Amino acid sequence: MRHDANLTEPRPGFVTHLECGLTGERYDADVVQGLSRAGRPLLVRYDLDGVRAALTKGSLAARPRDLWRWRELLPVRDAANIVSLGENETPLIALSATGERLAAEAPLVKDEGRLPTGSFKARGLVMAISMAKALGVRTIAMPTNGNAGAAAAAYATRAGIESIILCPEDTPEINVREIAMQGGRVWRVNGLIDDCGAIVGQGAKANGWYDLSTLKEPYRIEGKKTMGLELAEQLGWELPDAIFYPTGGGTGLIGMWKAFDELEAIGFIGSKRPRMYAVQASGCAPIVRAFEAGERHAERWEDAHTVAAGIRVPKAVGDFLILDAVRASGGKALAVGDPAILRAVEAATQDGVLLCPEGGATLAAYEQALADGEVRRDERVVLFNCATGLKYPMPDTSRWLDRHGEIDLAAL
């Protein structure tokens, strides 16, 4: 089979409609759609009986191992509309030293930093941009804390679509430059990501931009759900006991929960589900607060701050979908402080893995859950590292050098 078979072969599509995640109201899947009339995310629905008849584990296994091997469960109908930068399957890496340190089964890290533009944002944005191309969109706009904007700009440029990206004023310079280098028109905003999103919403109404804000269009979920599809196959179609997921807008957690239901419907897995742990930073934890209060919706978190900028989302439009999944799974929403996040990032280097701060948050939350008896030491646990640690500031190494820039052997 050709290396690009998943991108080029004609394969049947099974999308039937879009559905409001709150009310169940149906919408046409073949026109540009944003939020539902209830102001909530739209979810893509499929003819799963048709998928079950068309796709087998054997045919799937014979395909190249990239995101597009799951096309029967993806919304892009025509291969000509696929916009790809090589969305490879990401590995599961056992943190053996960490497991030994914690006297627990080694947790597995799904390392999403191996994807194009260095983060799991590539999964959602490749699907959103491919569908934007299919629907004839000329300009997209979105808010970002950094990585999503870079992915959006890269895929939009490849598709010949204009991209307008707004980010908080304290977004790291490397992210801003990456967005610009990838062809995005990028502006800094005096505020947080939801302030950027408000401006995008105004611009979309005034200028006809297609708003790609998290969960304000239906297709980023479909890209992110491939994390769950991959994970199930990688673990021999037996889902783990628990998943720790860094949660800002929560697209990936919602997407994986949807993926598990679809896999069961087509006969690939049984009814077992992992406990889903939505991990937030204690400086921005609206989902945790709502979970602990027994609420289905989360109020905006004021004065949001954390070193894990990717999960600094004060208000998520899909809050109820996150909380529904967490509760249905028997999991929890957990908050960890910045010191614990930074310690976890450093600890993971003992396994040769350079976590981003958001990935560090999942390891910190796992350690906290172990200590609290929330997770057993013999359970199989998956942590998500959502971006390469190479995009983030590194510790100061000047102590290893003398004033002439030479190695100080006495310090080694």
N, C-alpha and C positions, 0 to 999 in steps of 0.2 A: 504494500500500500504506500502511495506517495506520502512524503512528509507533510504536505499541505492538504491532504485529502479532506480533513474536517472543514477546511476553509473553502473548498472548491466543488466538492461533490454535491449534486442535487440530493436533498433529503426531505422527507415530508415534514410539514409543520402541523402542530396540533393546537395552536392557540384558538380558543373559542370566544373569549370576551375578557373584559376587565371588570373588577368587582370592588366596590367600596369596602375597605377593611373594617369599617365600623357598622355600616347599615346593610351591607350585602347587595346594594343597588348595582345593576349591571350597566356597563358602558361598552361602546364600540372600541375594539382594539386596533382598528385600521385608520384612525385619525389621531391627530395630536391631542393628548389629554394631559391635564395637570392633576390637581386634587379633585376629589368628588364634590358633589353639591353640599355635602356635610362638612367640607373642609378637611377631609381626611385622606390618607394614601389609598391609591388604587392598586390592586393586586392582579397579576396576570393569572388567568385560569386556562387549563388545558383539557383536551379530551384525553384523559388518562387511560381509558380503556383502549383508545387508539395507540397511545404510546406503548402500552403493555404488549400489544400485538406486533408492534413494529420493532421494538428494541429488546434485545436479549443481553445477558451478561457476557455471553461469548462474542457477539458482534461488537459490543462496547470494548472488550479487552483487545480486540484486533486493531483498534484505531490508534492513531498517534495520540500521545498523552498530553493533550492540551485542553484548555477550557472548552473549546468548540466541539470536542468529542460528544458533548451532551446535547447536541442541537435539537433532538426531539423534545427536550424539556426547556428549550430556550425560545425567545419570542421572535428572533430574526427568521423570516420565512425564506428569503431569497439569499443564497450565498453571495451574490453580487454586492449585497449591502454590508457584508461583514467588513469591519475596519479592524485590522489586527496588527499588533506589534510583537506577536509571539508570546501569547499568554500561556505559559507552560504550567503543568501541574507542579505544585510546590511540595517540598519534602516534609516528612515527619521526622524530627530529630529527638532522640532520647537524651534527656539531661541526666546522664548516669551519675556524675559526681554530685549533682544536686540531690538525686534520690538517695545516694549513700549518706550525704550530710543530714538529710531529713529522716533517715531510716524508713523510707517509703519506696514503693515502686517508682522507678524513674518516670517523671512526667514527660509527655511528648510535646514538643513545640512544632506547630505547623508554621513554617517560616515563610511568610508572605512577602518578605523583602526580596525574594528571588524574581518577582514579577516585573514587567516593564514599568519604568519610572520608579522602581524600588519600593512599591507598597501595594497593599491589597485594594487600594482605591482603583487600580487598573481594572479589577474585575467588574466593578459597578460601572465605571465610566466607559469601558469598551462596549458594554451592552447599551448604555444610554446613547452613546454617540452613533453606534451602528443603527439603532432604531431612529435616531434623529435623521440620519442619512436616508433611511427607508421612507420616512414620512415627509421628506423634502424640506427639512429645517435648514435655514441659512445662517442663523446666529444663535449661539447658546450663551447663557450667562449663569454664573453660580457663585456663592460664597465659599470660602475655604479657609482652613487653618494651615494649609500648605500642600499636603500630598495630593488631595483630591483635585486641587487646581492644576497641579502639574500634569496629572493623568488626563484631565479634561482637555487641557491645552494641546497635549501631544496627540491625542486621538482626533480632536477636532481639526488640527492642522493636517493630519494625514487624510482626513475625509474631505478637506476643502471647505470646512465650516468655520466661520469666525467665532472666536471665544472671548468672552468678557469675564474677567475674574476679579472678585473683590475679596480682600483679606484684611484681618485686623492689623492695626498699625504695628503691633509687636511681633508679627509673623517673622520668623528667622529669615535673614537676608538670603540664605542659600535657597530657600523655597521660593522666594519672590523672584530671584534671578532665574531659577529653573523654569518657572511658569513663563517668564518673558522669553527665555531661550527657546522654549517649545512653541512659541508663536502666539501666546496669549496676550491680550491687552489687560494688564494688571494694575489695579489701584489699591493703595492702602487706605483703610477707613479708621477713623477715630472711634473705636468701639470693639465689640466682640463679634463672633461669627453670626449671631442672630441679627445684630445691627446691619451687618453686610447683607444678610438675607433679605432684610426689609427693603434695602435699596435695590437689590436685584428684582424683588417683586414689583416695585414701582416702575423700574425700567422695562420690565417685561410687559406691563400694561401700556406704557407710553410708546415703546419702540418695537413691540412684537418679538422680543427675545424669547427663546424657549428656556424656561426656568429649570435648570438641572439641580436645584437645591435638594438636599437629602430628603427622599420620600415625597417630594412634590411632583415627581413624574414616576411612572410605574416600573421603569426598567433597571434602575440600579440594583434593586432587590434581586432581580433575576440573574444579574452577573454575580452578585455576592453569594447567592445561594449555592453556587458551584463549589464553595468551600465545603459545604455539608455533603454535596454529592461526592466530591473527591475523598473526603474523610471516610465516608462509609465504605467505599471500595478499597481504600488503602488499609483499612482494618478488617478486611475480609467479610464485609457486609454485617459486621457486629459493632454497633455504635459504642462509644466509650461510656464510662460511668458518669463522667462529668466533663463539662467544657467551661473554661474560663475565658471570657471574651471582653476585650476593652470596649466600653460602650459610651459613645457620644450620641450620634444620631441613631445608632442601633440597627442600621440597615443589614449588617452581616448576621447579627443574632436572629433578626426576624427572617432573613432569607434562609438561614440554615434550618430553622424550625419548619419553614414551608417546604424545604427540600426533603426533610425526613418524612413528612406526610406524603409527598409525591412518590418517594421511593417505596413506601409501604403500599401505596395504591397500585403501583406497577409490579409489585411482587418481588422487589429486590431485597427488602428488609422486613423484619417483623415489627411488632408493636413496641419493642423496647425503645425508650428514649433516654438520652443523657440528662442529668440535671444541668440546667443552664445557669451559669453565674455571670450576671452583668456586672462588670468591674468598672468602677468610676474612681476618680481622684477625690479625696476628701474636700478639696477646695472647689469642686464643681460636681455635686452629687445629687441632682434632682431626681433621678430614677431611684436611688437608694432611699431618699427621704420619702418618696411616694410609696415605695414598697413597704417600708417600715410602718407607715401610717395606714396601710391597707387601702390606699387610693388607687384608682385606675388611671388617673391622669396626673402629670407632674407639673407643679408650679415652676415658674422661671427661677433659676438660681442666681441671686444677686452677687456681685463682686467675685465672679468666677476667676480662679487662678490655680495653675498647676504647671509643673514642668512638662507634663504629658499633654502638650497642646492639642493633639489629635482627639482627645476626649474632653476638651474644654468646650462643651456645648450646653449652654444654660437652659435651653428649651428645645425639646425634640418633638416634632410633629407626629411621630409614630410612637409616642410614649406608651399608649395603651397596648400596642402590639408587642412592645418589649416586655411590659409587665405581665401581659397575658401569657406569653411564652415562658417566662421565668416561673410564674406560679404554676402553670400547667405541668411543668417539668419537675416540680418539687425542688427547684433551685432557689437562689436568693440574689438580691442586688447587694453588692459589697463595695465599701469605700476604703481606700488605702491612702496614706499620707505620702507626700513627696519624699521624705527621707527613706521610707520603706521602698518606694519605687526605685530610687537611686541605688540603694543597697542591693536590690534584686538584679538590676542591670549589671552591677559589678560581679555579683555572685555567679551569674550565668556564664561569665567569661571563663570560669573554671571548667566549663564544658565546651569551650571553644565557640560559644554562640554569643554574638553581639546583638543584644536586644535593643530595640528602640524603647523610649520611656513608657509608651503605652503597653508594649510587650512586657516590660518590667513590672507594670502594674498587675498583670495577670499572675506572674510568679509570686509577687508580694501577697496578692489575695489568696493564692493557693496555700502559701505558708501559713497565713492567718487562719484559713479554713481548717488546715490540718491541726493547728494548735487548739482550735475551738472544738474539735471533734466533728466538724461539719462534713469532712471528707475522711474516709478511712485510708490508712497507709498502704493497704493492698489494692486500692482501686486504680483503674486505668483512667488517667486524667490527661486531657489535651488543653494546652495553652496556646493562644494565638499571638504570634509576634507579627504585628501588622505592617511593619516597614523595616527596611535595613537600618541598622544602627549607624551606618556610615553617613547618614544625613544629619546626624545630631552632634552637638559639641562633645569633644573627647576630653578626658581628664588631662590636666597639665602634666607634661612629661619633662619639663625643664630640669627637674631635680636630678635626672640621669646625665645631664651635660654640665661640663665646667664652663667657665666664662668664654672660652675660645670655641665652644660648640663641639668639643671632643668628648668621647666617652670617659666618664669618671669611673675607672675600674674599681676604686676603693668603695664606691657606693653599690656595686653589684653583689 
